[in-house]
Amino acid sequence: MMGYLETLLRALRPAFTREATFAWFVVALAGVVTRQEVHGVSSIVRALSLAPVYYPALLHFFHSTAWTAEGLYRHWEDWLIRQPVVESEAGRVVLLGDHTKHPKDGRRMPGVATLHQDSETSSKPSFFRGHHWGCLSLLGQAHGKRFALPLWAEIHHDDPSGPPDGLVQTDSRATRLVNVAGQIGLRWGQPILLVLDAFFSVGPVFATAASFHGALHILTRAKKNVVAYRQPPSPRPHQKGRPRVYGRKLKLMKLFDTRPQDFLSSEAVAYRKKETVRYLVLDLLWKPVKGLVRFVLIETSRGRIILMSSDLTID
């Protein structure tokens, strides 16, 4: 175990321009791993039983110009992609993306914004002040189990007054993750399959993925009210008017009941349990992207779900 950690730390050493800064990074990393509380730098000092005189030195480390978070991200990505546990699907590296919100009580804390509570629990407030995080993970597999390897995390800002450094993020919260995943894939030189939840089943997400020209594809859960269209019929000879762009409209959730004879059966592992599932694969026109999207309707013992992907060749 110690040898493995030493290999990791040596891979991150080029991210620091000074040896002393890297030494304090090792100290901070050890403190974060072993601490029993989350009280900032003071919790690191208590976890490692450091003398109080080292408290200012740790504070200076986090504000040091001898390293940057972006540079540390790059070296962490390069080391992570070389690990043998990284899993791929159809030649694509699988990334997992999601958002999370953390309430904050600080009045002058940078990046704090008014956020809407999406939870259906009535005991939680509808709006609160806090940080909105966007996170990406790399899918790994070992001994038959899959897990997420932390890859990237960043606070999202919505207004010009949010970022403490004056930089404004022009893309939305949904497309921000897609842009970052695409840039990571370009640095790796490998195609990416980005797995997201139903929040990202919107047109701008698929349009952003298409801007990477096939290097990035989206796999996400569709909303329950999703509708799609069949290919339009061929125009008749000498037919007047503009040719039809969309064919017959389909409400996909209703297909589970109206077209049960079209579903196929297969053995699959759903929620860590092997069972027989029913599924139907359809390539349909979706208006938000004005093009074809692959929809997969699945019925398991846990209920019904619709997946959608920009990759028309995915199994």
Secondary structure, 3 states (H helix, E strand, C coil): CHHHHHHHHHHHHHHCCCHHHHHHHHHHHHHHHHCCCCCCHHHHHHHHCCCHHHHHHHHHHHCCCCCCHHHHHHHHHHHHHCCCCECEECCEEEEEEEEEEEECCCCCCCCCEEEECCCCCCCCCCEEEEEEEEEEEEEEEECCEEEEEEEEEEECCCCCCCCCCCCCCCCCHHHHHHHHHHHHHHHHCCCEEEEECHHHCCHHHHHHHHCCCCCEEEEEECCCCCEEECCCCCCCCCCCCCCCCCCCEEEHHHHHHHCHHHCEEEEEEECCEEEEEEEEEEEEEECCCCEEEEEEEEEECCEEEEEEECCCCCC
